[in-house]
Amino acid sequence: MSIINTNDNLFCFRILVGAPQAAGQGLLRGSRPGALFRCPITPEEYDCKRVDIDGDVSLDRESKNNQWLGVTVKSQGIGGKVVTCAHLYELRQRVNQPSETRDPIGRCYVLSEDLTERDYLDGGEWKFCEGRPQSHEQFGFCQQGMSVSFSPDNKYILFGAPGTYNWKGEMRVEHLNQTLLDLGLYDDGPFEVADQKQLNARLIPVPYHSYLGLLFMASPKEDAPLYKTLEPSKRPTFEDVAHNSYLGFSVDSAMGIMSLGELTFVAGAPRANHTGAVVLLRKDNVHRLVPRHIFWGEELASSFGYSVATTDLNNDGWTDLIVGAPNFFDRKAEIGGAVYVYLNPFGHWDDQARPIRLNGTYDSMFGMTVSSIGDLDQDGYGDIAVGAPFDEQGKVFIYRGSSAGIETKPAQILDGREFDVQRFGYSISGGLDIDNNHYPDVAVGSLNDSVVLFRSRPVIHVIREISNNPSFIDLEHHNCKGRDGVCMEIKACFAFTARPQRYSPHITLVVHFEADSERRKLGLPHRVNFLGRSSLEPEYTQTEEVELHLQGQFVCTTAEFQLHENIRDKLRPISLAITHEIKPVPPRRHPAKKLEKLPPVLNISPSNTMHSEVCKKYFILRIHFTVLLTQDWTF
């Protein structure tokens, strides 16, 4: 699943959705080859259309039934190319003979921004395992396209092929530029971990046949030796890590992982050493990807490396690594799935790295999908989404980046039960702003025939200034206008900031003044009476509205209260709580024909508390300023 745009127009945005079990059409009728669908961004639910690709078949040499076209979908973003893969695409040999063989090598389709084949890079000929030695020891079970990605500079396309070399796995990187000579690059790949020219499986830092658990080999003879695979706690050498690792099950790339100016490739191997591993690779020569560092899973059969993502969480200029381990299990703690966050130590990775672990609930498969979704609230820190498709009907957890790395409490949880969607969170795509409000949006896929799009709301930061007149309370000085008694006027001024700076919506703030809340919690009577309250409000509260139109422009409101006569409790301070919220916009009675602009939300930073001690004649006024949030922080 991915989001694309053919030009700078909301109505040209499309969500691309893979449907690996879709029934075939035309020559493929009666089979299930899978398909790619494009869905316009509209309020309509059923306006997705099938993309016209992969419509023919040569049964004398290939099989597309159950090839899972659409198992992966990626795009370069606005105006860029799109790739979708069928990792179970089969080559047939000796067709209809007793010795017929089928080799699931996999293949991928690259399309231009309009989802057509416009240049020589486009089409379905991205199948690097074709023409190479077959059988499972070589490239017969390549399964290219189990994972796929574009490099952040859009120069390269990355393919994961976890079935290569007896399921050691492989990662291949190919150049995408149409004219290499214009770039002065005469020999820039393709690159493979086993070297694209040598095809040397020993260069891959993960060996064969690692099944989930320890493998024992024994003889009925009492004096025969006992053999077993390496204990998970004993890490293999760098050159020989684990067996049947599925290297390439997940792939990604980023600048600023090993060094600021170098592109590093990331490949997950969820079966390596029984626990899983993630390998950092770089281009060594014109044909080889060389391992630079390996991260290891901590628990047997946790599938560490099932998913990977990269982003700068703490805005230090270095790219951090996020790794999913959906089969992590802790019965006592009722943990079912984990995500490991590795904060970048300025490129100096070592085996002593201590990641931050985020935990899922029992049997939730938390971490099956991890995705970098951009800076949702525009606070300067990258955010991530984690899918847990088996947590009830499925959930997606949103985590915010911060100066400390990541906030371990999810800022928001998206629940599939709200949309009656099963296995919600099976796929996640984000990082692209589809409604032109400068905040990235998120699409969440499922194992149903449904995708849910979440549009991010602009986040505003409210600035407050509070003053009181008189500056202190004097019980002997009656200062109420037109009446006897002691009064005080509170002046509250508000302004807001947001990103971008030109964003200036019409905002109505509802401001609540509430006095003596601490005293009333003790069951004691209040001591003040707000003079401007409505007839429906109790004496100790008053509500006002403030209209804000431009960023940084203060607008003020006032509230005046009068002290009760003959107050006995003169030692306990009077507390005044001032809260504010955005006045909700009433929903439309009729469905809109197009997507409407979303109203902003308040930021969720810790509320400010202002203590104003105005003391004379035994009285203190304490003002507490808080923010009242009535809506989710982002979506």
PADOMI-216485 format. One record per residue: residue in three letters; x, y, z of N, C-alpha, C in turn. Coordinates in steps of 0.05 Angstrom, whole numbers, plus 5000, padded with zeros to 4 digits. Example, Ala and Ser with C-alpha at 12.3 -4.5 7.8 and 13.67 -1.06 7.14 Angstrom:
// residues 2
ALA526448865156524649105156526449345156SER525749555142527349795143525850015157
//
This chain:
// residues 635
MET501749765000500050005000501850255000SER501050454984502650694982500850924974ILE501851164976500351404968501951544947ILE500551624925501951764903500352014895ASN501652184879500352424868501452474841THR499752514821500652554794501352854789ASN500253034805501153314804500253444830ASP500753704833500153844858497253914860ASN495553704863492753744864491553534882LEU489753604900488653414918487253184904PHE485853254882484253054868485952864852CYS488552914849490252734835491652544854PHE491152564880492352374898490852104896ARG492351894899491251624898492551464920ILE491051284932492151074949492450824932LEU494850724930495250474916495150244935VAL493450054929492949824947493449564933GLY495149404944495549134934493448944943ALA492548764925490548564932491648294922PRO493448164938494847924928493147694921GLN490647684932488847454926486647534907ALA486947754893484847834874484647634851ALA482147594842481647414820482547534793GLY483347364775484347454749482147534730GLN482947684710481147764689482247684662GLY480547684641481547624614482847354613LEU485347344603486847094600487346964627LEU487247114648487847004675485246934690ARG483046944677480546874690480646584700GLY479546534723479646274735482046234754SER483846424755486146404773486146644792ARG488046644810488246864829491046984828PRO491547154808494247264806494847494825GLY492747624836493047864851492748104833ALA492748344845492248584830493248824845LEU493349054831493949314843491549494837PHE490649624858488349804856489250094862ARG487850284849488350564855485650684866CYS485850824888483450924901483751224904PRO481951384892482051674894481351764923ILE482351994930481852104957479252254956THR477052114961474452234961472852114984PRO470552234991468852115012467551855004GLU467651784979466451534970467951294980GLU466551074986467750834997468550634975TYR467150634953467450414933468150524906ASP470250694904470950804878473850724870CYS474850504881477550414873477350274846LYS479450294830479550174804482050014801ARG481849794786484149614782486049744762VAL488649724768490749824749491249604728ASP491349684703491549494681494549424677ILE495449224692498149114689497948804691ASP499948684680500248394683497848234674GLY496748304650494348184641494647944623ASP497147874615497447644598499147434612VAL499247194600500746974612501646784590SER504046684592505046474575505246214591LEU503146054588502945814605505045604599ASP506445634576508545444569511145504584ARG511245724599513745794613513345924640GLU510845994647510446134672507646074684SER507446134710504846104723504446354741LYS502046474738501446704754499246654774ASN498246414775496246344795497546344823ASN496246494841497246524868500146644869GLN500746824850503346944850503547174870TRP501247264880501047474900502047744890LEU501047824866501648094856500348294875GLY501948494884500948684903501848634932VAL503448424936504348354963505948584975THR507348734958508648984966508149204946VAL507749444956507249674939508849914951LYS510450044935511950274944511950484922SER512150734930512350954911514551144919GLN515551304900517551504905516451764915GLY513851784917512552034925511452184901ILE511052444904509852604884511452604858GLY510252524836511552524810513452304806GLY513652114824515651904822514551644812LYS516151444812515351184802514151014824VAL512850794815511550614833512550334827VAL512750174848513549894844511649714860THR510849494848509249284862510349014853CYS510148824871511548564866509648334870ALA510448104858509047854861511247644868HIS511647604894514047454903513747154897LEU511347054890510946774884510446724854TYR511246914838511146864809513046634802GLU512046444785513446194780514346174751LEU516846074747517745984721517245684719ARG516245604696515645314691517645194671GLN518444954677520244804659519044524655ARG519344414631518244154624515344144630VAL513844334619511044374625509444124617ASN507544054635505743824631507143554628GLN509643544637511043294638511243204667PRO511742944671512042844699514242984714SER516243074700518543204713518343514713GLU515843614709515543904708516444024735THR517744254733518644404757517544684756ARG517144794779516245074781518045214801ASP519145434792521045584809519745854816PRO519045894841517846154850519946364853ILE520846474831523046674832522046944840GLY519447004834518447274840519147474818ARG517647684817518147904798516848154808CYS517648384797516548644805515948804780TYR513948984783513149164762513849454771VAL515049604753515549884758513850044739LEU512450244749510650414733511350704737SER510650864717511051154720508751274737GLU508851534741507051664760504151634752ASP503551604726500851564717500051274716LEU501651104728501150814730501050674702THR502750774684503050654658506050594653GLU506650444632509350394625510250604604ARG511850794613512551024595515451014586ASP517250884600520050874591521150594595TYR523650564588524750294589525150174617LEU524950344637525150244664522550124673ASP520350194660517650094668517149814658GLY515349674671514549414662515249204683GLY514748954675514948724694517448564690GLU519548674678521948524674523948544696TRP523048644719524848654743524748384757LYS526348194747526447924758529247824755PHE530947904774533847854771534547564774CYS532747394785533447114789532946954763GLU531647064744531146924719533846894703GLY534246664692536746614677539046534694ARG538746514720540846424738540346134745PRO542346004757542045724765539645694784GLN537945494778535545454793536045254816SER533945134827533944964850534045134875HIS533345024898533145184922535945264933GLU538045124924540745204933541645454920GLN540445534898541345774883539045974882PHE537745994859535746204855532946104848GLY532545844851529945724844527645814862PHE528245884887526145984906526846264915CYS527646424896528546694902526546864917GLN524046864908521847014920522447314921GLN523447414899524047694897521447854900GLY521648074915519348244919517948204945MET518848014962517747984988517948255003SER519948404997520248675006521448844984VAL520849094983521849274962521749554973SER523549724963523649994973525250164953PHE524850424954526550614940528450754959SER530750824950532650974967531551254970PRO532251394992531151664997531851864975ASP534151824961534852004939533551924913ASN532051704913530551594890532451504867LYS534951454874536851364853536851054851TYR536050924872536250634873533550504880ILE533250264871530950094879532049844893LEU530849774916531849554933529949324931PHE530949084927529348844927530348644948GLY528448544963529048324981528248064969ALA529947854971529447594960530147384981PRO528447335001529247175024529546875017GLY528646784994528946494988531546424973THR533146624967535646574952537646414968TYR539246254954541446104967540445934990ASN538445764985537445585006536345745029TRP534945955023533646135042535646285061LYS538146295052539846495064538646775061GLY537746825036536647085030538647255015GLU537547455002539247644987537847914985MET539548114982538548384977539948494952ARG538348604934539448704909538749004907VAL540649154898540249444895540949514866GLU539049644852539449714824539050014821HIS540550124802540350414796537850464780LEU536550694785534050754772534250984752ASN536451134752536651354733536751264705GLN535351404687535151324659537751374644THR539151584651541551644636543951664655LEU545351444659547551444677549851614667LEU550151644641552351794630552152084637ASP549652184639549252464647550252514675LEU550252304691551152324719554152264722GLY555352194700558152114702558651844715LEU556551684715556751414728556651204706TYR558851074702559050884680558650594690ASP558950544715558650274726557850294755ASP555250324760554250364787552150144792GLY553149904797551349684803550549524779PRO548649334782547149274807549049154829PHE548049174854549549084877547948854890GLU549448664900548348444916550148374938VAL549048264960550748194982552747974974ALA551847794957553647574948555247664924ASP555247914917556648024894555147944868GLN554248144854552648094830554147944808LYS556747964808558347814788559247544799GLN560147534823561147274834558947084842LEU556647184851554447014861555546824882ASN557046934901558446774921556846784947ALA555446564953553646564976555246585002ARG557746525002559346545027559746835035LEU559247025017559547305024557147405041ILE554947255040552547335055553047265084PRO552647455103553347405131551247245146VAL549847065132547946885145547846625130PRO548346395143548346135129545546015125TYR545545755120543145615112541645495135HIS539145425130537545235146537345305176SER536645545183536145605211533145595216TYR532145375227529345355233528945465262LEU526545525268526045665293526345475316GLY528545475329529145285351531845165347LEU532644995365535244855363534844605348LEU536844535331536744295315538744095326PHE537743865334539443655345539743425324MET542243315323542743075306544142875324ALA542842645327543942435345543942165331SER545541985341545741715330544841515351PRO543641285343542841085363545240965378LYS547640995368549940895382550541065406GLU551040935429551441085454553941265453ASP556041175438558541325439558641525416ALA556441555401556441745378556242025389PRO557542215376557342495385554542615380LEU553842815395551242955392551843225379TYR550443295358550843545345548343715349LYS548743975352546444155353547344425343THR545344585334546044845324546745025348LEU547845255341548945435361546645535380GLU547245555405545345675424544845965416PRO542346055419541746335412543446535428SER544146465453545746645469548546675460LYS549546475443552246485433552146585405ARG553146825401552846945375555046845356PRO554346775332556346675313558246895305THR560246825289562147015279560747195259PHE561947415252560847605233560447475206GLU562347295199562147175172560146945171ASP559346835194557646605193555546625216VAL553346755211551546835232549546635241ALA547846545223545746355231544746215205HIS542946035208542045895184539245995175ASN538745955149536146015137534946265148SER536446485145535746725159533546885146TYR532946845121531047005106532047295103LEU534547325098535647595093534147725070GLY533247975073531648105053528748085058PHE527847965080525047955087523948235090SER525548425099524848705101527348865092VAL526849085078529049255069528449545072ASP530449705075530249995076532950115071SER533150385069535650515065535450805075ALA537650925082537651205091540451315092MET540651575090543151715095543351755125GLY545851785135546151845163545851625182ILE546251375173546251145191549051075200MET550851035181553650975187555351235186SER554651405167555951675165553951865152LEU554352115157552352315148552152325118GLY554352285103554252315074554152055059GLU553551835072553551575059550851445061LEU550051315039547551165038548050885049THR546550815069546750555082544150395076PHE544550135070542249965064541749785088VAL539249735094538349575117536849335108ALA537549095118536148855110535548695135GLY533048615138532148445160532448155154ALA533247995174533547705171532147575195PRO529547535195528047465219528547185230ARG530047015215530646755226533546715233ALA535146915230538046885234538646825264ASN540246615268541146535295538746475313HIS536546385301534146315316532546545327THR533846785328532547015341531847225321GLY533347245299533047455280535347655281ALA535747785259537947985257537248195237VAL538648425239538448635220541248715212VAL541748725186544448775176544549055163LEU546649205170547149455156549249405135LEU548749505110550549455088551249715073ARG553449705060554249935043555349825017LYS555449994997556649924971559749914975ASP560949684967563849654970565149694943ASN564149574923565149624896562749644878VAL563149594852560949644834558849414834HIS559349204849557548974848556748864875ARG557948954897557548824922556549014944LEU554848904961554049034986555448895009VAL556849055025558548945046557248995073PRO557048785090555948825117557749015134ARG556549205147558049385165557449335194HIS554949255200554249195228551749015228ILE551548855249549248675252548048715280PHE545448745280543848755305542548485309TRP542548385334541448125340538948145357GLY537047965352534747945369535447825396GLU533747875416534447785443532947535451GLU530947445436529347215445529047015422LEU529046765429528646545410525946585396ALA526046555370523646555353522046815354SER523447035360521947295362521547425335SER522847325314522647445287523647725286PHE525747775301527048045300528048095272GLY527148325261527748395233525548335214TYR523248255224520948205207520148465192SER520548685206519948945193522149145203VAL522849335186524849535192523849805182ALA524750015195524250295187526450475196THR526850695183528850885190527651165191THR528551325211527751605213529451735234ASP529551995234530952145255528952225277LEU528952075298527052115320527652345337ASN530252405342530952615361532052865348ASN531952875322532753115307535653195312ASP537452985314540253045318541853025292GLY540452985269541652965244542552685236TRP542352495254543052215249540552045248THR540551855230538151695226538051455245ASP535851425258535451215278534150965265LEU534350745278533350485267531150375284ILE528950285271526750165285526349885274VAL526249685291526049405283523749265297GLY522149125281519848985292520548695297ALA519548585319519848305327517048205336PRO515248145317512448095324511947835339ASN513947655339513547405353514947405380PHE515947635389517047655416514847575436PHE515647425457513647315475514747315503ASP513047415522513647395550511047335564ARG510747085573508146995584507547135610LYS509547175627508947295653508147585650ALA509547725632508848005628506648045607GLU505647825596503547835576504248015552ILE506747975543507648125520507447955495GLY506348065474506147915449507048095426GLY509648105421510748285400512248515412ALA514348595399516048815409517148965385VAL517849215391519249385371521649505385TYR523949495372526449585383527249855369VAL527750055385528550315375531550355382TYR533150365361536050415364536650705357LEU537250865378538151135373540951135363ASN541451295343544051285329546251415346PRO548351265353550551375368552551515350PHE551551695334553251855316554851675297GLY553651455288554851285269556751075281HIS557151085307559050895320557550665332TRP556550485315554950265325556850045336ASP556049925358557549695369555549505382ASP556649285392554949075404553749155431GLN554649385442553649475468551149645465ALA550149685441547849855437545449745453ARG544149925468541849845484539449985473PRO537749835459535449965447533250015467ILE531350185459528850225474526850025463ARG525649865481523749665472520949745478LEU519249755457516449805459515049535459ASN513149485477511949225479508949225471GLY508149005458505348975451503948785470THR501348765467499748585484499848305474TYR498948125491499147835487497847755460ASP499447615443498447505417497647725398SER498647965400497848185383499448205357MET501748075355503648105333504448395330PHE504748525353505748805353508448815341GLY508748995321511349015307511348875280MET509148745272508948625246509448825224THR508649075229509249295211510249525228VAL512449645219513449895230513850085206SER513150335210513250525188514050805198SER515750925184516451205188514251375175ILE512851535190510451675179510851975179GLY513352065180513852355180513452485207ASP513452745206513052905231510052985232LEU508452825246505552865245504753125257ASP505953205279505153455292506953685287GLN508853655269510753865261512153995285ASP513053815303514553905326517553885321GLY518453795298521253765291522353495295TYR520753305305521753035310520052835293GLY521452635282520152435266518452255284ASP516252155273514351985287514251715273ILE513351505287513051245276510351125282ALA509550935266507050785270507750485272VAL506450345290506950055294504349915291GLY504249715274501849555271501849305289ALA499449255300498949015316496348885305PRO496448755282493948675269492348455283PHE493548325304492148115318491348215346ASP491548465352490548585377487648635373GLU485948445383483048455377482648465347GLN481348665336481048685307483348815293GLY485348895309487749025298487949315308LYS490349395313490849665323493449775311VAL493550045310496050175301496750375323PHE499250365332500150535354501950755342ILE501351005349502851235340504751325363TYR507351335356509351415376510751665366ARG511051855384512352115377515252115383GLY516852225364519652265370519952505389SER522252515401522752735421525752775423SER526552985438529353035442530752805456ALA529252645472530352415485530352165468GLY529152185444529151955426526351885418ILE524751785437521951705431520351705456GLU517951785455516051765477514951485478THR515451335499514651055499511751005503LYS510251215512507351195513506151285487PRO504551115474503451195448501751445450ALA502151625431500651875431497751825422GLN497351615407494651555397494651265389ILE492351135393491950855384489550855365LEU489950755341487850725321486850445323ASP484250415326483050155332481250065308GLY481749825298480249715276477349665283ARG476649645308473849605316472149835309GLU473250075307471750315300470850305271PHE472150145255471450135227470549865218ASP470249685237469349405231471249275210VAL473849305215475849195197477448985212GLN477848765199479448545211482348565203ARG484148505222487048515218487948795209PHE486748985222487449265217490249315226GLY491849445210494649495216496549305203TYR495549135185497248945170499249085152SER498449325143500349495127499849785135ILE501949945133501750225140503350385119SER502250605110503750785092503251075102GLY505351235103505051505112507351675102GLY507351925113509552105106508852295083LEU506452275071505752455049503252605056ASP503252865050500953045056499053035033ILE496752925036494852895014492853115012ASP492453275033490453485033491653765034ASN494253785030495654045028495454225053ASN495354095076495354255101498054245115HIS500054135101502854125110503353935133TYR501453755137501753545157501453275144PRO503353095147503152835133500852665143ASP499752505125497452345131498252045131VAL496551875141497151595144494851425133ALA495551215118493651015109494250755122VAL492250615131492550355145490950145130GLY492349925123491149705109490349475127SER489049285117488049055132487948805115LEU487048585126486548345110483648335100ASN482048535107479448575094479948715067ASP477748775053477948925029477649225035SER478949315056478649595066481349715072VAL481549975066483850135074482650385087VAL483750465109482750705124484850925122LEU484051155113485851395111485351575134PHE487451645148487351835171488752085162ARG487252305162488352565155489252705181SER491652815180492752945204491653235206ARG491053305230490053575235492353765242PRO492154015233494254215241494254245272VAL496554275283496854305312497554585318ILE495954705336496454985344497554985373HIS499255185378500355225404499355485415VAL497855475437496655715448498555855468ILE498756115464500356275483498456425501ARG499056435527497256555546498756775562GLU497256985568498157195586495857255605ILE496557255631494457285652495257515670SER493257685677493757895696491257925714ASN491558035737489258075755489358355766ASN486958475769486658745779484458745800PRO485158835825487758935834489758715836SER492258795841494358595841494358425866PHE492758515887492558345911489758395923ILE488958225941486358245954486658375981ASP485058585985484958726010482058716020LEU481658556041478858526051477658776062GLU479358976069478359216081477659426059HIS478459366034477959566012475759455994HIS473459575995471259495978471559635951ASN471959475931472559595904470659515882CYS468459365889466659285868465159525856LYS464859525830463559755817460559745820GLY459459955832456559975835455459795857ARG457059685874456059515895458159495917ASP457359415941459259365963460559095959GLY462959075969464358815968467158835956VAL468558615959471258595948471258435922CYS472258555901472158425874474958415863MET475358225844477858205829477158135800GLU478558265782478158215753480558065742ILE479957835729482057675716482057735686LYS484257805675484557855646486257635634ALA485057485615486457265602486657325572CYS489157335562489657405534490857155520PHE490057115496490756865481491756945453ALA493756795444494656805416495456515409PHE496056475384496856205377499056215356THR500655995355502555955334502155685322ALA502955645297502655385283504655385260ARG504855145248506455115224504655025202PRO505055145178506855355171505955625182GLN507655825180507056085192504756215179ARG504256155154502056285139499356155146TYR499355945161496855805169495455975190SER493156085183491656255201488656195199PRO487755985212484955915211483356085230HIS480756085227478956215247478556015270ILE479456095294479255915317477656045338THR475855895350474355985373475255825397LEU476455965416477255835441475055875462VAL474355655475472455665497474155665523VAL473855875538475555915562473755885587HIS474655705605473155655629474755765653PHE473355925670474456015695473055855717GLU474655755736473455595758475055665783ALA473655745804474855835829474455625851ASP476355625870476155465894475755165889SER476955065867476554775861477854595882GLU480154675892481554515912479854505938ARG478754725945477054735970474554565966ARG473354585943470854425939471354125938LYS473854045930474453765930474453655959LEU474953835978474853756006472053756018GLY470153826001467353846011466654106024LEU468354306021467954566034466554756014PRO465054946024463655136006465555325992HIS464855415968466555615954466155885967ARG468056065960468056325973467856555953VAL467356505928467256715908464756675891ASN464056895877461656905860462457055834PHE462456905811463157045786460757205777LEU461257465771459157645765458157625736GLY459757525718458957515690458157235681ARG457557055699456856785691454156775679SER453556565664450956525653449056415674SER446456415669444556315688444756015693LEU446055875674446255585676448755495691GLU450555685697453055625709452955665739PRO454355495755454455545784456055795790GLU455855895815457156145822460156145818TYR461455915821464355905821465555865793THR463955875772465055845745464056065726GLN465556115705464656295684466056205658THR464556215636465556125610465356355590GLU467556395576467756595555468856475529GLU468356615507469456535481471356745471VAL473556655458475456835446475856755417GLU475656955399475956915370478756985362LEU480256785351482956825342483056795311HIS484356985298484456985268487256975257LEU489157095270491857105259493857005279GLN495956875270498056775288499357005302GLY499956965327501457165343499857405352GLN497257425344495657655351493957595376PHE494457735398493057685423490257795423VAL488457635434485757725439485057655468CYS483757845482483357815511480457785519THR480057675542477457655554477757695584THR475657765598475857815627473657665641ALA474157615667472257505685472557635712GLU470457725724470557855750469057695771PHE470357655794468957515815468857695840GLN466957635857466657775883466857585905LEU468257655926468557485950465957495966HIS465257265977462957255995463557416020GLU461357506032461657656057462157466081ASN463357566101463757416126465257156121ILE467357156106468956916101470456846126ARG470156596135471656506159474356396152ASP474456246130477056116122478656326106LYS480456466120482056666108484956576104LEU485556336112488356246110488756066085ARG486655926077486955756054486855916028PRO488855886010488956055985486455995968ILE485656195953483656165933484956075907SER484155845897485355745872483455815849LEU484655885827483155955803484355795779ALA482755615768483655445746482455565720ILE484155615701483355715675483955505654THR481955395641482355195620481255295594HIS482355195572481355275546481355035527GLU479555045508479254845488478354975462ILE478754835440477754935414474754865412LYS473155055405470255005402469854825378PRO468554595382468254405360466454525338VAL467154445314465554525290463354325286PRO460854405284458654205280458954065254PRO458453805253458753655228456553725208ARG457253685183455353735161453053535162ARG450653635156448353455156448353275131HIS449553365109449553215085452453145078PRO452952915066455652845059456853035038ALA459353105042460653295024461553144998LYS461653294976462553184951465553174949LYS466953314967469853314967470753324996LEU473253265000474353275027474553565037GLU473453605060473553875072476053905089LYS476754155094479054215111478454135140LEU480454015152480053925180480754155199PRO479154185221479854385241482354315256PRO483754505267486154445282485654325309VAL487754225322487554125349489754265366LEU489354255392491354375410493654175414ASN495954285418498254105424497853975451ILE499353755455498953605480501453635498SER502853855496505153895514503953935542PRO505653885563504653915590503454185595SER501254195609499854445613501554635631ASN501354895625502755085641501255155666THR502655195688501455275713502655535722MET500955725727501855995735500956045763HIS502856105780502156165808502356475812SER500156585819500156875824499456915853GLU501456985869500957015897500657315904VAL498157395907497557675914496657675943CYS498457745960497957695989497757966004LYS495557996017495258216036492758156052LYS492758206077490458156094489657856092TYR491657686093491257396096490557246071PHE490257376048489257236024491357196003ILE491356955990493056895967491256795945LEU491656895921490256795897492256645880ARG491656395876493356215859491956155833ILE493256205811492056155785493355915772HIS491755725764492755485751491755485722PHE493655465703492955475675493255195663THR491055095652491254825639489854835612VAL490454625596489254595570487254365572LEU484854405562482854195562482754075534LEU483453825532483453695506480953525504THR479353575484476953415480477153235455GLN479353265440479653105415482452985415ASP482752775398485352655395487352865384TRP489852815390491853025385492453065356THR492152865339492952895311490752855291PHE489552625292487752545270484852645275
//
